[in-house]
């Protein structure tokens, strides 16, 4: 899967490019649907002030939790330790337990942090109980779907001997966007249309469930297992990721009026971030597996093998970011939504995309190397940290280019 073959660059990486472009194209089309959902539900963003602060973190968390799970399963396949079984003690069972526990705990924390950020920065926003209800209710519904999808991808990849490192991240990222937004807006609709007492009661239920789960995994268990190891190592990192995504949400909240005024940008934004995350997932999954297999050395200066993988990401970027700009503009026109024009859409995607991908290559490499050097599992840290870093950096560059073009 990673071994060198004689011949030109394309001959060596033909399978990677073919599978990667296929997965990224599917994820782009899927993410555009998420963008249409976001643009068509702009009234929720106005009716529930501060809701957009939660959206980048919620969308990213699905990819962070389940993308990392997919990366771990991919590495297990490379190492020959994967078994298509949910028996206690298997790699798959441990990852399922960890993913469910992380979904509950981090959705709860996400709601708290989103409310806290708006409070600290003096932004008018919904209440604490509403934030937590939307985050946990939407997160649990989306999480179950993502778990099933991850198992399906892993099982098919295992049976067909695919290199799942090249397809899991973009597919999971796209599915996370498609599923998370409707589930969040369903929760938001319930907040607007159900008695406050019910929302407050469910807030207490979610709080109790989170405390019980954390006690079970972090306190009561004395014998360390794989699920507990994943939770222990992943939780601090994912909290950092949530914080970065909350800052991305704050940036969007400050520019919400401009985004709503040109709804084509709301279609492009989640697709832009999704594809950047897909590229980051491909790179970090490959680097993680190659570090485990000894094909990439954890050097201060990226080795030739690592540099070749950077180049692959740039190749993906050129095709995919041009595609999403054109499709987002066409969708906006067809749906009768405002657009800054095809030229501006391409300029935003290509300029912001180039800046984001350049930072992504550097960031992803050194995150993988540092975690590997310190004896941590890159699968648990590389994808979440890279994805959330890309969300924040990508949001900054996206807004910067929009403002620079005077849109």
Buried (B, 14 or more C-beta within 10 A) or exposed (E): BBEEEEEEEEEBBEEBBEBBBBBBBBBBBBBBBBBBBBBBBBEBBEBBBBBBBBBBBBBBBBBBBBBBBBBBBBBBBBEEEBBEEEEEEBBBBBBBBBBBBBBBBBBBBBBBBBBEBBEEEEBEBBBBBBBBBBBBBBBBBBBBBBBEBBBEBBEEBBEEEBBBBBBBBBBBBBBBBBBBBBBBBBBBBBBEEEEEEEBEEBBEEBBEBBEEBBEEBBEEEEEEBBBBBBBBBBBEBBBBBBBBBBBBBBBBBEBBEBBBEBBBBBBBBBBBBBBBBBBBBBBBBBBBBBBBBEBBEBEEEBBEBBEBBBEBBEBBBEBBBBBBBBBBBBBBEEBEBBBBEBEBBBBBBBBBBBBBBBBBBEBBBBBBBBBBEEEBBBBBBBBBBBBBBBBBBBBBBBBBBBEEEEB
